[in-house]
Amino acid sequence: MTGLGTVAWPPAPIKTERLVLRESEARDRTAFIELHASPEVHTYLGGPRSRDELEREMPEVPGQWPGSFVVDLDGAMIGQILLRRATEHRRPAAAGKADLGYLFLPSAWGSGYAAEACAAALGWLAGVLPGEPVVLTTQTANVGSMRLAAKLGFTEVERFEAWDAEQWLGVRSPVTPLG
């Protein structure tokens, strides 16, 4: 995965009704460690990393690269949105397209924050890269992620086996303006 090419980074913070998508800051480090050490968050992502390892290896300001948004609720990080170029994706249908990823702390689950944040990130991407299709991959066992993909307008391209589990690959085609 690589950045988004010529897109200027970081963008101005993106505000939704309840959230702000912004660049990472040093104050987010603890939340990043919690996110990556959480067994719940990593149920379908190969398992969590050790908290001790994360404490040692996590930079002072984690997640600072093009396409990485902190999802902020009332001044605190609750998740991360990732938009990257899928240059080395194992599926030909995804290779070279923008790829959407997301991680949210379990305390933020069930409130619609992921849908709100992902929709805002996709809206931003459509503004800076008009006509860009976006892909999303998740395990079919991850019911919440499958629901979110459908809500965001992703449609199934294929299912495949990887990491000892059935995976789902969806694409969200660019919206064509009417008129």
N, C-alpha and C positions, 0 to 999 in steps of 0.2 A: 504494500500500500504506500502511496505517496501523496503529496499535497494536491492541491487543486489547480496547479499550473499558475496562470497569470493573475489569479484573484488576489487583490490587495488584502493583506492580513496584518493586524486584526481589524475586523470591521468595528463600527460603532456598536455599542451594546444593543441587542435586539430585545424590545420590551413587548410582552404579551399582557393579557389581562392580569395574570398573577405572578409571572416569572420574568426574569432577565437572563438572557443568554449573553455571556461575556467571556473575555479572555481570563485565563487562570491567574490567580494571585497567590502570594505566599500564605495568606490566611486559609487557603483551601487545602493545604497539605494534609491536615488531619482527616478531612473528609475523603480525600483521595485514598489515603491508607485504609480507612474504613471500607470504602467501596471495593478495593482490590483484595481485602482480607476477608470479605463477607462470604460465608458458604452459601447463603441464600442467593446473592447476586450472581455467583459463579456456578450455580447448579448445572446450567447448560453450557458453560464455557470452560470446561475442563478442570474446575475446582479452584478454590482461592489460593492466593499466595500467602506465605507466612508473614505475620505482622512484624516479626523481628527483621526479616529480610527486607520488607518494605520500608521499615524505619531506617535501615542502613542505606538502602539504594535509592529511595525516592528523593529527587532533587528538591531544593528549597522551594522552587516554584514548579510544581509538576504540571504536565499536560500543556506545555507551551509549544505548540506547533500549529501550523496552518490547518484549519478544519476542526480544531478541538475547542468546543464551547463548554464552559461551566454553566450548569443550570442553577440559577440562584433564586431562592424563595426567601423573601424578607431579609436579605443580607447574608444568607447562609447557603453554601453549596449543598444541593440535594441530588445532583447527578451530573452526567457528562454526555454530550452529544458529539459524535465523531462523523465528519464528512471527509472522506479520502478518495483518492483515485485507486480503483481496484486493478492495478497494473499486473499483479501476479496472482490474480484469483484463479483457483483451481477449476472453475467452470468457464468455458468459452463464452457463454451468454453474458457473463458479468465482466469479463476482462476489459479494462480500459474505461469502464463507466464509473460515475460517482457512486460511492458506497456509503450507506447510512448505518451507523452503529450507535448504541445508547446503553448507558448503565445508570441505574438509579438506586439510591439507598433504600432498603426495605421500608423504612419509616415513611417514604414518599409514595409507596405503591398504593394503588386503588383510588387515587384522587384525580386522575386524568392529567397529571403533570407531564407524563411521558408523551401523551398525544399532543398536548399543547406545545411543548418544547420542540418536538420533532416537526410538527406542522410549521412552526416559526422558522426553524432551520431550513426546511425544504423551501419555504417561501423566499427566504434570503437567497438560497442557492439559485432558485429560478430567476431572481433579479440579476445576479451577477454572471450566471451561465445560462442564458435563455436557451430552451430547447434541449437541455441536458437530461437524459434519462438517469434514473437513480436505481440502484439495486440494494437489496437487503437480504441477508441470509440468517436463518435461525433454525434451531432444531424443531421438528414438528411436535415434539413432546412439550415444548415451551408454549403452552396454550395462551398465556398472556401476550407474548410477543407475536404470536400468530394473529390474535385479535387486533393488536395495534397495527400490524402490517396491513390488514384489511381496511381498518378505519382510515389509514393514511393513503389508501388508494393503490397499494401494491397488489399486483396480480401474479399468480404462480407462473413461473417459467419452467421449473423442473424440481424434482426431488432427487436426492442422491445420498449415498452413504459416505460419511466421513467421521472420523473420531469415534467410531463404534456406535454411531447413531444416525437416524434418518434426518437429513437436512432439507430445508425448504429454501428455494431461491425465488424471490419475487422481483418484479420490476415496476417502477412507477414511471410511466411515460410522461413526457412533458405535456403540459396543458396548452392546447392551442387556443389563442384568443378568438372569440367569435367576432364576425364582422368583416 
